[in-house]
Amino acid sequence: MSPQIPARALLWSLLMGHRLREPAFHAIEARVKSEARRAWGVGRSFGDDDLGYFTERLGVERLREALAEVRRRARRNKVFEGARFIGLAVDGTTGGRRRKSSCPLCQGHRNAAREVVGYRYHVVMAAVVGTGLTLPVDVEPYASGDSEYAVAQRLLRRVHGHLGVRFADYVVADGEFATAPFLHTVGKLGWQVVARLKANLPDLFQAVERRFRSQPSHTTFRQGEDRVEIWDADDFDPWESLRWETVRVIRYRQHKPNGDGLEAFWLTDFSSQAVNRRSLYLRAKSRWEIENQGFNDAKNRYGFKPICRHHANRLLIVWLLTCLALTVERLYRLRYLHRRTHPVRTAIELVRLLQRSFSPPAFADSS
C-alpha cells in the first residue's frame, strides 16, 4: 500500500508557502524536505507532484466557506469595531500568461491587429474595504464567453449567502458596473451601492457636468495634505431602465500639494439624510483598496499571478489560498500584534521574522 499524506499537512504547507511569499510547489517541497519541516509543523515530506494532485482534487466550496467563517469570526471579535462602515468592493483583473491554451479558463489575448498573441486568466475578486483592514473575501475566474460583469453579480450573490446582508453596509464598484441590472442585483441583496459614473451613461454624465460646472463646490475639507472639493445633488433623473426614483451624484476634486489634481463622479442610492458628503466621498475612495491592497499585494508579493500548474480547479484553489494567506497575515499583524508594547510590524518585517523562526539552528564546528 502506498503511504498516505494527511490533507491537513498539504493544505497547511500551501498556506504557509503563500504566507512566506514562496508559493511555488517546488519551493514548498524544498521546505518540507529540509530540516525546517519540524518547525513548519508538518509530520512528513512530500513532493511537488503531491501538491499538484491535491489541489486538482481539493473541494473549492469548503475552502470558500472557511474564508467566509474567518470574516464572520473577525467581525464577532470586533476587528472592525473602529470602522464607521463596512464596504464590499468588487473588481476584475488578469493573471498568468501562456503562449498556448492549456485549460478551459485560458482566454486569448489579442494585439491591435486582433491577432491572438497569448493566453491569460480573468478573475473577479470581492474584498472587505472601508475599515482600515482590506480583506479579500472570494474570487471567481471565468472562461471565454462569460464576462467580468456577469461574474461579479454571481460572486456578490455567493458572498451574500456566506456572510449575510448585515455583514456589509454598501458595495462599491467601477464605472463598468454602473448599469441597471448590476445596481438592481445589489439592491435585491439588501445592500446599497456606490458606483463610478463615466461616459458609458452619457445622458446622466452630461447632465451632471452641466450642473456642477456652473456651481461652486458645496463642501471643502482637508484630507491629510490634500484639499478636497465636493459637489453633491440627489435629484438627477434615472435612465430609462433604472428603477430608482432619483439618482444621487457627487463630484469630487482632490488637489495635491504639488498642484496635481484628481476628479471623479460617483452615483449612489444613499440619500443625503442617511450619508453626508464627506462620508460618501470616503466610501467612493475605498474602491481603490481592492486595487492596492487586493490585486497589487496578491500579485506582486503573494504569488497570485504566477501559475504553478495549469488546471482549472488547481488555479482556483491557489487563488483562494492566496486570499486566505493575506487575511491571516493582516488579522494577525494589524489586529493581534497591536496588543503588545511594540509598534505594529510591516508585512515584510513579519515575513522575515517567520523566515528566521523556521530556519534550523546553525552550530559552529569548533573541531
N, C-alpha and C positions, 0 to 999 in steps of 0.2 A: 504494500500500500504506500502511495506517495505521501510525504509529510504534509500536514495541514498548517496553513499560516492563518492565525486569527485575523478576522476582518478588522478588529479594533487596532491591531498593530499596523496594518496597511493604512487605514484611514488616519490614524494619529501621525504616522510618518509623513503622509501627504500634507496634512495640515501644518506640521512643523516645518516642512520644506518651504511652503509658501510663507510662513511666518518669518523664517530666516532669509527670505529672498533668494532661495535656491530651489525653485520648484521643478527643475528638470528631473526626470525619472533617474537618469544616471547619477545626478548629484545626491539624490536620496539614497540610492543603492550604495554609493560610496560611504555615506554616513552610517547606515545600518550594518555595513561590513567592516567598520572601523572599531577602534577601542572606545569611541564615543557612544556606541549603541546603548550601553547600560545607562548613561546619563540621559539619553533620549527616552528611556522607559520602554524600549522595545525588546522583547524577550529573545527574538531570533532574527537572523539575517534573511534577506530575500533579494531578488534581482529586479531590474527594471521591467523585465517581461511580466513578472508577477503583478507589478503596479499597472501595467497595460491591460492585462486580463481583468484585473479587479475593477478598474474604472470603466471598462467596457460593459461590465455586468451590474455595477452598483446601482441601486434604485435611486432615481432622481427625486421623487416626491418626498421620500423620507428625509433627504438632506434639506429640501426646501422647508419642510416642517421644522427641522432643527433650527434653521436660520430664523424662522418666524418666532420660535419659542425663545431664542436668545433675546430678541427685541421685546417681546412681551414681558419677559422677566426683567429686562433692563428698565422698562417703564414702571413695573411694580416696585422695583428697588429705587425709584426716584432719581434715575440717571438724568432725566430731562427736567428735573424739578425747577431749575433756574430759568428754563425757557418759557417765554410768554406764549409761544405757539409751536406746533409741530407740523412740518410740511412733508410732503412726498413729491420728490422731483422724478420725472421720467424723461429719458432721452435715449438716443441710439448712437452706436459707434461701430467701427470696423476693427477687425483684429486678424492677425495671421495672414501671411501671403504665400501663395504657391504658384508655380508655373502650370501645374496640371490639376484638374479636378480630382479629388480623392475621396469625397464623401458627399452625401446629399446636401450638406449645408454650404458647400462651396458655391460662390456666386462669381460670375465673370466680371472682371474689372476692365473697362474699355477706355481706350485713349480718345483723343479728339477726333480721330477718323472712325470711331465706333468699332474699332477692332479689339477683340479680346486679347489683352496682353498679360493676363494672370488671373488668379482666383483668390478670394478672401472671404472672411466671415462677417456677417452682420448680426449685431446683438443689441437688444434693448435692455436697459437697466432701470430699476426703481431704487431710490435711496431716500433715507430719512434726512431732511435738511431743516435749516432754520433754528437749530437747537445749540449750535456751537460744537456739535459732535455728529459729523456726517457718517452715516452707517449704510452701506449697500444692503438692500433688502432682498432682491431677487433679480435674476437675469433670464432672458428668453431669446435664444437665437432663432433666426428664420431663414428659410430656404428661398430659392428663386420662385417667383410667383406670389410670394407673400410681401408684406410691406411693414416698415417701421411703424406706420400709423395704425395699422390693424393690430400688430403685435402689442403695441403699447396699451391698447384697450384690454386685450386679453390678460396682459400682465397685471394691470390695475385690478381687474376682477379677481384674479387669484390672490393678490396681496390683500384685498378686501376680505376674502374668505379666510385667510390665515390670521390677519391682525384685527379685523373688525373695524366698523365705521368709526368708533370712538378713539382709535389709536391716533389718528391724524386730524388736523384742522383744515387742511387745504391741499390741493395738488397744483404744482407749478410746472409749466412746460413751455417749450419754444414755440415760435410762430407757426410752424407747420402743423401743430396740433390745434390751432385756433380755428377749428371747424365745428359746425353744429353737431354732427354725430359724436365727436370726441367730448365736447362740452356737455352734451346730454348724458353720455355714459358716466362721466364724473358725477353729474347731478343725481343720477339714479342710484349711484353707490353711496350717496349721502354726504359727499364732500363738496366743498366749494372750490373754485378754480381761479388761478391767476395765469394768464397766457400772454405771450408776446404778441403784439399787434404789428403786422407788417403789411407790405403792399399786396399780399395774397388776398386781402379783404379790401379791395380798392375803394368802395363807396364809404365804408366806415373810416378807413385811414384818411381819405381826403377830407371828410367832414371834421375829423379830429384836428387835422393840420390847419384847416381854415380857421377854426375857432380859437385854438390855442395860440397860433402865431399872432393873432391880433390882441392878445391879452397879456398882462403882466403875470408872473408866476403867483400862485396862491399861497405857497409856503416856501420859506428858505431856511435852511439849517446847516449846521456843520456836522460832518461825519469824519472824525479824525482831522486830517489836514485838508479834506475836500469840502467844497461848498456845493450844496445840493439845492436845486430849484425844482419845485413840483407844480404842475398844472393838473387839475382834477375836475371831472364833471361826471355825473351819474345819470344823465338823461339822454344819452345817444340812442337812436333807434336801432333795434336789432336788424340784421339782414333777414331776408325772407324765410330761410329755413331754420332760423334760431328761435326756439320757443322761450325767449326771455321777454319780460315786459320792457325793460330798458337795459342798456349796457353802460357800465361804469368804465371810464378810461382815465388813466393817468399818463402824463408825460413827465419824464424827469431829465434834468440836465445835471451832470456831475462834473464840476470844474476842478481840475487838478492844480496843484501849486505851480507846476511848470507851464501852465497855460493850456494844456490839452484838455479836451472835454469829451464827455460821453453823453449820448442822448438815446432814449428808448421810449417806446409806447407800450403799455400793457392794458389788457382788458380783464374784467373780473365781474363776478356776480355778487361780490361782497358789497353791502350797502355802505353809504357814508356814515350811517349811525353805528354800524357794527365794527368797522375798522377805519381808523383815521389814516390820513395821507402818509405819515411817516411809517406807520406800521405796514401799510400796503406796499410802500417802497421797499422795505426790508424783505417782505415776502417775495416780491419780484426778484430782488437781487439774490435770494437764496437759490435760485435756479442754477447759478454758476457753481455751486458746491458740487453738483454731480459731475461737472467737467473737471474741476480742480482736485477735489478730494476723492472723487469717484474714479473716472476713467484715467486721469493722468497718473494718480498714485498706483492704481491697479496695473496699468500698462508699463510704466517706467520703473517700478520698484518691486512689484509682487508677481510678475510673470503672467499677467492676463493676456498679453499679446503673443508671445512665442507659443507655438503649438508643440506639445510633447509628441502626440501621435494623432493621426487623423482618423477619428471615428466619432460619429455624432454624439453618442452618449458620453464617451470619454471627454470630449471637448466641454460639454455642458457641466459634467462633474468637476472638472478642473476650474471652470469659471465660478461655479458656486463655492468651491473650496477657497478660491481667492477672496470672495466676498466674506466668507466666514473668518478667514485669517485676518482681514482688515478689521472686521468687527471686534474680534477677540483682542487684537493689539490695541485698538483705540479705547475700548472699555477698560482694559487693564491699565494702560498708560495714563489716560486722561481722567479716569474716574476713580480708580483704585489707588494708584500711586500718589495721588494728591493728598492722601490722608497722612502721609509721613511728613517729617520736617523738611526734607529736601525738596527742591523745585521739581516740577514735572519734567521728565526727560523727553528729549526729542525722539522721534521714531528710530532714527539711525543709532542714537545712543543706546536705546534698548536692544536693538539688534546686535550691536557689538557686545553688550553685556551678556546676552544669551549665547553668542558665539563662544565667548570665553568660558562660560559656565559649562558648556557641552564639550569642551576640549579636554582630553585626558591630561592629567598632570605630567609634567616633564621632570625627570630626575637626571641630575648630572652624574656622569660616570667619573668617579674620583679615583679609579684604579690606575 
